Structure formats: C-alpha cells, structure tokens
Amino acid sequence: MHLSQKTPFVVFGDDWGRYPSTIQHTFRHIASRYPVVWINGIGHRLPSLNLRDLKRVGEKLVRLTQPRPAEDEHGEDKLGGSAPAAIIDPVVLPWHNIGPVLEFNTWSLRRAIRKQLVDLDLVEPPVLVTGSPPSVGVVGNLGELASVYYCLDDFLNFPTYTASMLAPLERRLLDRVDMLVATAASLTESKKPKSGRAVHLPQGVNYRHFADPREEPADMAGIPRPRIGFAGSVSTQCDVDLLVRLATEFSGASLVLVGPIGLDDAAMSRLEIGNVHVLGVRPYDNLPAYVQHFDVGIIPYLISAWTVAVDPLKLLEYLAAGIPVVTTAIPEAAKYADIVAVADTSDAFVEAVRDSLSTDPAQEREHRQSSAREHTWEKRAEKFVDLVSSLVAERPR
C-alpha cells in the first residue's frame, strides 16, 4: 500500500536549517512528495546556570506570551528536495522531568500541531515521526495513521544530554510507538519497542554535494600535504591520544581538524603541535571543498557506550569525495570494511593511515564514490516511506 500524496507527516526534529542532521536530510526528500509539518527542537537536556542557557530559557519564556507563528518555508532547497510545508517553533519549557511542565508542553504541542494542520487544510490523518522522547505525550493523540520513533543516537549515553530526564520518557515512547527506525543496528536491540517492530536504516549521504569537484579553499592552500583530515566535532568522543600520535608519527604531514571544538583547554593544549591545523567550524555548503582536499579522512572515535551506537555521517561523505577512510573499530563501520580501513588498535590505525598515504590509484577513488552512490538520502527517504506504508497497510482498519 502506498500512502496518499495528501498524507501529512508530523515530524519532531531539531531546529530546521540550523545544521544538516540525519532527520533533516531524510525529510528534505520526503517533503518533495508529502506535506511535512516540522516541529523544531524541544530540548534533550536540563539547562544549567550558564549565560547561554539562561538566555535560551528567557527566550522561551517570552514566547509563552508572544508565540511566533509557524514559518512558511515552501520551495526547493539547495541540497535537493524540499523544505517542510510548515515549521513550528514550539512553546515549551525544557524541564520535561517535572509533571506539570510536561503536561503543559504536551498541551502546547498538540494545540500548535492541530492548528497548523487546519491552517494547511491537511484533513487526512497524519503519520507522526519523532526523534525526541519528550514528545511522548503527543503520540497517539493526533489520530495518526502510524507513529515512528526515528532513533538517531543512544540519547541515554549522549555526552551533553540529561539521561535521567530522557530515560523514563524514552521508555514510555517505546511503549507507545508502532515502529522504531534506527541508524545503528545495536539500537534496534537496546531500544526495541513494545510493538516488536524495529528496523535498521543506516545513514545516507548527499552524494553530489560531496562528489562534485570544488576548488581548494584559501585557508587550506597553505597547509602542507599530505593532509590527514577530520571533518567533525572535535569533542570528548575523539581519541586525543590517537590524534597526538598521528601528528607525531607523521611529522612531515599535516593533521587538519575541521569542525566545532568541544574539548576542554587541557585537551586542546595537547594538540598545540606545529603540524596540527585546527580550522574550526566551516559552513556545510563549503565543507566538501575541505574534505576533497584531504589525502585521507579519519574517524578517530573512542569506543564508548555512545559511539558503539553511532553511524557517522562523515564516513559516507569521505567516500563520496573519493578519499581513503581510516576509522577506529566502531561497530557501524564494519558494514563498509571492504572499502574502509577499520582499525581495532592505535598501531593498526597508524599503519592504515600510512598505507592510505602511500598509494591511492584512480580506480580506488572511483570505487569509493561508486559505493557512496548506493547510499544516497533519496534512497534512504524512499525506504523510510516504504517502511511506513507497510506499517499502515498491516494495521487493522
């Protein structure tokens, strides 16, 4: 059974357009075929007393009396696919662990979603997709055709999230949803829903975005080759010892780090080595220009309770750019072991980098890109819709 083209998808995601996340990549393509009502992030951690968090809480409190209308984001976007039919900036408070607050948040979310569906004249029952456990009170209360938990991470082990708040909400969510779709195979076991229906749908890639040739950025041109590159968050999931060792062992090469910095000053001071180049955040639009001019792309993740359930977006992005890839032995990398060097020790990682820098025939580049082309976000979105269609077809009428 195929869903009607008028079936709306109501999606709890992160803040649309803030950065290109898995759920946004997926629904850029679904939105070209179905109306999508997108709800911006509703919070996965309790605020602390730092200035940034207090400012964000203040902004939310102001919106309780002056809520902003949903944004109209119709049209094509530059990554292919479409923007949602509507985006809701939710009026919620971050203390989802407090009963009355959760009740208020649920009431506010239901009210905003129902109003938006009416405003868009979307009269058919929606499909509810959530990547956010605090949305649990909405599940089963929109008259939805089906509900899906799109699980992108092990939130209970995510470094910056409040596990004590999320754990009971996620358990309730798993008891309510009709299906779980997870980016890591391990999550289909550790987060198995009461329905028993759990499906592994790995990450995809914006193939053309990373494969189409780009000019070398000016701030890369002066960095000596060969370049050992990492495009991702330089934070606590990274093995700093390994990064230091790479910089030391490959003293004639450059270690290039592109992405946000989440390490403390002590850890970053260890990377103050002459051939380490910390470039910081670069816009996603221009990220392929950096990746394409690495000589090898690395994923230096520590093996932890969180990373064992991580399927890193950058792996396929490196392959789409055509560069060799070396990663630590995170479980989700194993499915690409025929084309990616998966190293289970620091010594093996160093040797794999050495091998990658010593030879890179053109046919290997073509092989990598051909492999990445099989895992586009268009294909992932099509599979997601097929899964939902099958779920709806199997439900009693």
N, C-alpha and C positions, 0 to 999 in steps of 0.2 A: 504493500500500500504506500502511495505517495501522499505527502501532506498537501493540503490545499495551498495554493500560492498566496492565499489570504490569511493563512495561519500565522499569527504573530509569535515571535519569540521574545519572552521577557527574560532579560539577562542581568544577573548580578555579577559585575566585574570590578575592575579597578577604574581609575579615573580615565575616561576615554581621551586618547591623544597625549596623555602625559608621558608615556613611553610604550613602545610596541610589545605588548605581552602576548602570551600564548592565546588567551581567550579573545583578545582583540584581533589577532591575526585570523583566528578561526571565523569570527563573526563579521569581519570585513567581507568575506566571501559569501557567507550565508545571507548577509544583508542585501546582496545583489539579487536575491531570489525571493526573500521573505521579508515582511516588515519586522524590524527589530526595535524593541524598546529597551534601552540600555540604562541601568542604574549604576551611577558612579560609586566608588568605594565607600563602604560603611564602617570600616575600621576593624583591624585584627589585633590591636594592642591597646592596652590602657595607657593614657597619656601620663607623662612624667611632668615634673615641675620645671622643665627647661623652657626657655623663651619660645622656641619654635612650637612646641606642643601647646603651650598656653595660648599662643596666637591662634592656632588652628581651632582650639576649643572655643575661643572667643568668637571666631567667625561663624562657627556652627550655632552658637547661642544667638547671635544676631539674626541668623536666618530662620530661627524659630518664629520671629515676629515679622521678618521680611524675607520670606522664602523666594528664591529665584525661580522663574518659570523654566520648564524644560527647554533646552536649547534645540534649535532646528538645525540639523547637520546633514540635510539631504545632499545627495550627489556622490560623484566618484571621488575616491581619494587617490593620492599619488602612489600608493603601494599596490594598486589594483583592488578591485572590489568596491564596496560602497560603505558609506558611513551609516550609522543607525537612522531609522526614521525619526527617533526622538531620544534625547538624553535627559535623564532625571538626575538632578543634583539633590540627593536626599537630605531631608531634615531629620537627622538622627544624632544621638549622643553616643560617645564611644564606650560608655560603661555598660556593655551588654550583659555583664555578670550580675547586675542589680535588677531584680524582678520588675519593679515599676518602670525602670528605664527601658528594659527590653519590651515591655508591653507598649509603652509609648512609641518606641521605634517601629514596632510591628504595625501598629495602627497607622502611623505616619506613612510607612512604605506602602501598605495596602491602598490607602487613600490616594497617594500620588500615582500609583500604577493604574488603578481603576480609572482615575480622571484622564490620564494620558491615553489609555485605550479608547475611551469615549471620544476624546478630542480628535483622535486619528480615525474615528469611525471603524475601529477594528472590533467587529462583533463576534468573530469566531473565537472559540476557546483557545487560549494561548498554550504554548509549550514553555514551561518555566525551567530555566537553566541557571544554576548558581555555582559560583566559585567561592562563596563566602558563608561560612557556618552561621554568623549572626542573622542571616536571612531566614532562619528555620521557621519562624512564626508565619511567614508568608506562604510556605509550601502547603499545598492542599486547600488554600483559601482564595484562590483565584478562579476556581472552576476549570483548572488547567487540564489539557489532554494528557499530559505527562510531565513528570518532574525529573531533572537530571542534576546530579552533583558532579560538576566538572572539576576534578581534583588535580591541581597542578603542582602541589607540594605537600610534604608532610608538615602541616601547619604546627603540629604539636612539638616539632623539633626545629622549627624555623627560628634562626637566631634572634630576630627582633620582634617576634610576635609573643603575645601573652598566652602561653599554653593553658594556664589554669582557667582562663576565661573561655578559651575556644573549645577545650576538651568536651565539656558537657553539651555545648551547642552542636558540635560536630556529631556526637553520638546520637542526639535527637534527630539531626538532619539525616543521618544514615538510616534511622528507623523509618523515616517518612518518604524519602525519595524512591522513585521507581527504578532508577538505574544510576550507577556510578560509572563515569568515564574518567580514566586516569592516564596521565602521561608516563608514568613509571609502572612496570609490571608489579613491583612489590606493593604498590598502593592498592591494587585490586585484591590483595590478600589482607593487608593490615587495615584497610578501610572498607571491607566488604559490607554492603548494605543489607538490611533485613530482607529485602526482596530477593537477594542472592544474585542479582544481575550486576556484574562488574566487568567492564571491558577496558582493555589496554589500547590506547590510541596515542602513539608516540608523537613527539614534537615534529613540526614541519619546518619549511624554510621558504622565504621569499627568494626563489631561485634567481630570477632575472636581476633583482636588486643587488645580489652579491656576485653574480656571474658576469654581468656586462662590464667591460673594462672601464676603469677610472684612471684619471691622471693622478700621479703621486702627489699627495698633499705637501705643501711647502714646509710644514713642520716635520715631515718625515725625510725630506730630501737630504738634510744634513746629518742624518743618523747613519753611521757606517753599517754596511752589510758584511756578513749575513745578519738577518734580524730574526730573533726568536720572539714571537709576539703573543700577547694575551689580550683579548678583547672581552672584558667582562669586569664585574665588580671585584676590586682588589680588597677583599674583606676576610673575615675570620674563616671562611670556607677554604681559603687558599693556604697552601703549604709554603710558608715563608722560608723555612729551611731549604726547601727544594729550589725556590727562586734564587736564594743566595748562592746555592751550589751551582746552578746554571750560569749565573753571572761570573762566578769564579772559574769554573771549568772551561767556559767558552769566553775567555778574556779578550779574544780577538773578534768576538761577535757583539751584538747589541741586544739587550733584553728590553723590549718595548711593551709598556703597560698602558692600555687604552681603556679607560672606564672610571667609574666613581671609586673613590678611596674610602674604605670602611675600616681600615686598620688603625690602631692607636699609634701615637707618636713613637713609642718604643719599637714597635714592629717596623714602622716605616723607616726609622733611623738605620735599621739593619740593611735596608735596600739603598742606602746612600753610597753607591758604588759607581765608579766612573762610567761603566758601560750599561748602567741601568737608566732607562729614559721613561719617566713617569709623565705621561701626557695628559692624564685626567680624562674627563668626560668629553666625548665628541658626539655631535648630533647623529641620530640614526640614519638620517638622509645621506650623510657622508661617511658613515662607518665602513662601507665596502672599500672605499679608497685607501683606508689604512690596512684593512685585512689583506687586500690583494697585494700589498707591498711588504707583507711579512714573508720570510722564507720558510718558516714553519709556524704553525699555530698550536699553542699548547693549552691544556686544561689541567692546571696544577692543583686539583682539589684534594683536600684531606678526605680520608674515608671516615665518615661520621654518621650518626643516626639520621641526619638530614640529607647528606649527599648520596646515601645509598638509595634514596628515592628521587634523585634529580636526573632529569634527562636534559642536558644543557643545550640550549638553543644554538650556542656558538659552534657546536660540533658540525652541524649541517651547514652553517654559514661559512665555516672554513672550507668545507668540501666544495660548496658552490663557487667559492672564489678560486678553487683549484689548487690550494696549498696543502702540503702534507700536514697531518694532525698527529700529535702525541698527547695522550691523556693518562692520568692515573686510572687505577682499576675500579672506577665507579661501575656498578652493575649494568646500568643502561648503555654504557659504551660497548658492551660485549656484542651487541647485535650488529655492530659495524666493524668487528675485529678483522674482517677480510680486507678492509681498506684503511683502517686507522690503527696506529700503534698503541696498544693498551698495555701500560707498564705497571707491574704489581710491586715494584721496588724502586727506590730512588736511583740505584745503579742502572736498572733497566730503562728508566726514564731518560737518564743522561745518554745512554747508548742509542736509544731510539732517536733522540734529537740529533746526535752525531750522524747517524745513518741518513736521516732526512736531509741534513745539510750537505752531505757528501754527494748525493745523486738525486736528481729529480727529472727523469725523462719526460718528454712531452706527452707520451701516451698515458703516463700515470696521472697527469693533470686532467686529461680527458676522461679517464676512468673515474676520478673523484667527482667531476662535475656530472657525469652521467649518473652516478649513484645518487647524488643530491637531487637530481631532477626527478627522481622517483618519489620524492617525499615533500612535494610542494604543499603549501597551505590550502590551495584549491582542492587537492586530493583529500587532505585531512578534513576539510569542511564538508566535502561530499560524503565522506564516510560517516561523519557525525550525523548528518541529516538522515542517512540510511539507517543508522542505529535508532534514531528517534522514530523514524517511520515504522520500523519493525516493532518497536515497543508499542506504539499506538495501535498497530494492526492486531497485536496479540491481546490487547486489553478487552475485557468484556464490555459489551455495549448495553 
